[in-house]
Amino acid sequence: MTLYDDLIWRGMIKDVSNEQEARRLLNDNKVKFYCGFDPTGESLTIGHWVQIIRMMLLARHGHTPIVLIGGATGLIGDPKQTSERKLLSLEASLQNAAKIERQLSRYLNGGQAVFVNNHDWIKDIDMISFLRDYGKQFSINYMLAKDTVAKRLESGISYTEFSYMLIQAIDFLHLYQQHDCKIQFGGSDQWGNITTGLELIRKVVGDQNEAVGLSSPLLLKADGSKFGKSESGSLWLDAELTTPYEVYQYFLNAADADIETYLKTLTLLDRPVIEKLVEATKTQPEARLAQKELAAEVVTLVHGKHALDEALAVTQALFSGQFSHLTPSGFNTLTKTLDHVVLKEARPLIDLLVDTKLAVSKREARTFIESGAIMVNDCKIEALDFTVNKHDAYTGGYVILRRGKKKYAILTIS
């Protein structure tokens, strides 16, 4: 199977400006390609993982990724469908850009990837040059026809966000001319910006250019809801913002209807492996073999094998109720996923059950204790006057409160 056909099979191509040229460049050449990431936050989310996986796939076939961090475009704001983005300060944009570059370098470095920041060349373009050299290349009618702009016309769009597509077009032209970059990838929501870049290259370089644009479908759940959203919000690639355990649980609980898409677009597993797992979902759905493999593969790719081992240990501890084997790092993961209270001094268990939301009132807390439903670490507590102190803690200063079989909270001894 050729690389292009593999991308088609994985569902990673939606729009393509010139399929014949795309096939030639991807299958028969070693080319430079780019994908951009605006630093609107200090971390990328799992929603960006499709683009990262695609870049990793191309790199495996000898193509050179150019990772563009949008230090300049992040200051402008890619138009959302609903409203204007909150403008970042230059300092915040560049700080976020540095963090995201470090994050992406874990997946795309290896001495091959090229990292660039569009602030380096956009900052040198004065307003007159921007209007004469680039604004003059596009009619208002052309820009209004772009989907992202058209959807905002009724609610209104600032000239700042309206001009975003021109700045991204300059990026493609700059990389084509200065880095010999032939291909731009992006999500389907970026297609209007990608084709604007192709048009600028055509007008500046000529019709015989080799530039190609490709987009991938936006990843949604089978029920139409947004991918990468959990009850606690976005799933971040930064382990300090979203623990590997939370990422593992998200994919472990993926619906059967989503499994094939996730395996194809979010992992580097080969086709025979994916097809076998998809078949197992149909024949042994109760075993959730595909979900387990998907979750393990994503966590390992994003955070490494050690993080997967820890996620599995935490998962097993919550399933079995046995926590003594956890490392301090594992307990720290629990503080981010369970209701958590810092214990600065010895306190009555009844009060702590209310503080950790294991009981809605002291009266209910007493009832739970009297019925034998409460455990502190591995010990069932039946005394209403029981006080929790540092001597009850596991190594590292952690105490697990448990109500019934599956309701947990954690205390940290300060």
N, C-alpha and C positions, 0 to 999 in steps of 0.2 A: 504494500500500500504506500502510495506517495504521501509526502507530508501534507500537501493540500487536501488530498482525499481523507487523510486522518483528521484534519481540522473540520472537514465537512461532517464526517462520521461523529465526531465529538460534539457537533452542534455549535462550533465556535465561529462560524461564518454566517452572517445574515446578509449584509450588503457588500458588494465588491465593485469597484469602479471599472475594472477591466480584468475579467476572469482569465482570459488567455495569458495576459502579461503576468498576473498574479501566480498562475501555475508555473510559468517559465522561471520567474524569480525565485519562488520557494522550492521548486523541485529540482531545478537544473543549475542553480547558482548558489553562491555564498554571499548574502547581501546584508546590509545594515537596515534595521527597522526600528521604529520608535513607538513608544506609548507614553502618554503624559499623565502625571498625577499632580493635581493642584493641592497645595498644603493648607487646606481649609481647617484641618485639625492637626493635633500633634501625633496622630497615628492613622494609618490606613485601617479599613475595616475588612471583614471577611468578604464583603461585597466586591472588593477590589481583587480578590484572589483569582477570579476567572482570568483577568488580564495578566496577572503574574504567572499563572500556570501556562498560559499560552506563550508568554515570553520564554519561559523555561523550556517548553517543548521546542520552540524554534532554535534556541541556543543549543539544545541537544543535537540538532541537525546541522550545526556549524554556522548558523546565522548569528550576527552580532547585534545584541540588544543595545539600543540607545535609550536610557531611562531619562526622560525629561521631567524634572521637578519644576512645577510652575510657580516659581517665586514671583513672577510678574503677573501671570494670569490669575494667580490666587488673590492678588490685590484688586482685581476687577470683578471677578465673580461670574462663573458660567451660569447663564440664565436657568433658574428652576421653572417648573411649570406653574408654580403658584405665586411666588412673590420675590422681591429683591433679596439678595443675600446681604448679610451684615458684613460691612467692609472690615478687612483686617488691617492692622497697622503694618508698615514695612518691617518693623522689628519682629512682630509676631509671625509674619509670613516667612521671613528668612529663618527664624528659629524653627518653625514647623518644618520647613523645607530640609533643614539639616537633619532633623530627627527622622523624617521619612526616607531621606537618602541612606542613613545608617540602617534603617529597617529593611529597605529593599536590597541593600548590598549583601545581606545575609543570604538572599535567594538568587541573586543575579550577578554576583561578582565573579569570583573564580578567575580574575585576571582578564576576562573577556568583555564584560559589559562596560559601556561608556556612560558616565553620568554627567548630565548637563543641567544647568538652571537657566531658564529663559530670561530671568532678570538680568543676566550678564549681557545680553544684546538688546533687549527691549528698552532698558533704561537709557540707552544712548540715542534713541530715536526722538527727535524734538517734534513738537506738534505740527509744524508746517511740513516737515518731511513725511510724517505719518499721513497727513491728509493728501499731499501731492503724490507720494510714491505708492501708497497703498489704498487709501480711501478712493482715489480716482479710478481704481481698477474695478470697482463694483458699483452697480446701480442700486438705488434704494429698493427698487422692485425685486431685485435678486435677493437682497438681504431679508426683505419682508416675507418672502416665500419660504424661508427656512422654518422648519417645524417648530423649533424651540422658540423662535420669535413670534410666529403666528399664534401660538397658544397663549402668548402673553399680551397680545394687542388689546384685548378687551379690558383686562385688569390694569394694563399699563406696564411699560418697560422703560427704564432709564437709558439715556444715550450710552452710559458707561457699560451696562450689560449688553446693549445692542451692538457695541463695538467689539465684544469679546471674540466673535468669530474671526475678525480681521487680525487680531493679535495671534490667535492660534494659527491662522493661515501664514503669518510671518514666520512662526516657529517652523512649520513644515518647509517653507522656502529656504530658511536659514540652514536647516539640517541637510536639505537636499544639496545645497550649494557648498556648504562648508564641511560636511561630514559624509557626503556621498550616500545619504540615507534615501532609500528607494520606497520604503513602505511605512505607512502609518496605520496603527491598529487603535481601536477604541470600542467602547460600547455603542449600541445602536443609537443611544441618545446623543452621541457625538458625531453622527453621520453628517449633519449639516455643516459642522465645523471642519470635518475632514474634507468634504467636497469643496469647501471654500479654499482650503489650502491647495488642493489640486488645481483649482481654477487660477489661483495666483501664480503657481508654478508654470502653468500653461501660458499665461500672459507674459511672464517675465522671461522664461527659458525657451518657450516655443512648444509647438504641438508634438515634437519628436522626443519629449522627455520620457523618462521611464518610471515616473512616480505612480504609485498605486495606493489606494485606500481600501481598507477592509474594516467592517464592524462585526461585532458579535451580538447575539440577542441578549437583552437584559434578563438576568436570572430571577425568575419568580418561582414561588411554590406552585404546586399543581392546583391549589385552590385559588390562585391569583394573588395571594398575599405576598408581601415583600420578603425576599430572601435575606437572611442575615440579621433579622430582628428577633430578639428574645424578650422575655418578660421584663428583663432589667434594661433593655435598650439594645443599642448596636453591639455587635460582637467585634471587638477591636483586635488587631494583630499584635498589639502591645500586651504582653503578659501581665503587666501591672494594671492595665485597664480591664482586661477580660482574661481570667485564668485559663490555662490549658484544660482544666477540668470542665469549665463552662463550655468551651468549644467542643470538647469530647461529648458532653451530654447533649448539646444541640444536634449534632449529627447522629448520635446514637438513637435519638428520638425522631429522626427524620421519617416522614411518611413513605410507605412503599412506593407510592406513585412518583416520588421525587428521586428515588435512589439512582435510577439509570442516568438521569441528567447530572446529578451531583458527581457520580463516579467518573463520568466523561469529562466534565468541565473543571473539577476541583482537585483531581488527582493526576498522577503521572502513570497510573497503572496501565498495562498493555491491554489491547482489545480482548484477547482470549480470557484474561483474568476478569475483566469487567463483564463480559458476556456470561461467564460461569456464575458470578455473583448475582447478576440480574436474574438468571434462571433459578438460582437458589431462593430468591425472594418470592418467586411464583410457586415453587414446589415445597419450600419449608419456611413460610413467612414467620412462623412462631419462633424460629431460631435466630432471626434478625442477623444472619451472617453478614449480609451486605452492609448493614448499618454499622456493625462492629468494625469491619474492615475499612469502611469509609471514614469513620471517626478516628480510628488509629492512624490512617494514612494522612489525613489532614493535620492532625495534631503533630505528627512526626515531621511533616514538611514545614509547618509553620514554626514549631518550637523545639523540635529535636526529640530523640528517643528518650532522654531522661525525663522530659516533660510528659511524655506519654506514660512512662512507668508511674510517675507520680499521680497522673489523672486516673489511671487504673487502680492504684492503691487507695485513693480517696473514694472512688466509686465502690470498691469492695468494702471499705470501712463503713460507708453509709448503708450498704446492703446487709452486711453481717452484724453491724452494731459493735464491732471490735476495732478500737482505735489505738491500742497501745503500740502497734507496730509502725504508726505513721511517723515520718520525720517532721522536724519543726517546719520545714517548707510545706509539707502536706497539711499540717494544722493551720498554717498561715493561709493556705488556699481555702480552708473551711471558714475562716473569718470573713472571707469575701463572698461566700455563697450562702452561709447560714446567718440567722439573726445573731448578732454579736454584741456582747457587753464587756467592757473593761472593768475588772474587779480590783479596786484600789485597797480594799480592806475586807475583812470577813463580813459576810452579809447573810441574812436569813434566806433559805432556799425559796420560801414562799414569795418573797419580794422579787427574787431573780426570775422565777417562772413568769411573773407578770412583765418584768422588764424585757425579757427575751420573747415575749408574745406566745409562750407555750401555754399560758393561761390568761384569760381576759380580766380576771379579778383575783384577789386573795382568797375569796371564798371558793372559787373554782380550783385554785391551786391546792387548797386544803383537801378538796374532794379527790383530786388526782393523786395526792400523796397517800391519803387514807385507802384508796382503792388499789394501791401498789403499781400505779402506772408511771411512776417517776424513777429514773435512774440518774445517778451522778457518776460519770465514767462507767465502770462495770458493776456498780453497786446499786441495788434497789434500795430506795429510801422510804421508810414508813413513819419516821419521827417528824411530827409537825414542827418541832423546834430546831430542826437540823440547820446548821450554819455552814456555808461553803467558805473555805479559806485556802491558803496556798498549799497546805499539806495534801489537799485533795487533787492537786494538779498532776498531769502527766509531765514528763521531762520537757522542759521548754516553757512551762507555765501555762498550760491549756487545760480547761475543764469542759467536758462534753455533758450537756444536759439532754435528757431524752424523755419524751412522753410517748408511751405506747411503743409501737414497733418502728415507726418511720418519722416521727416528729423530733427534730434535733435543733439545738442551739449551742453556741460555744462561748465560753468565757475566757478572757485573757487576763492572767494575773499580772498586775502592774507592780 
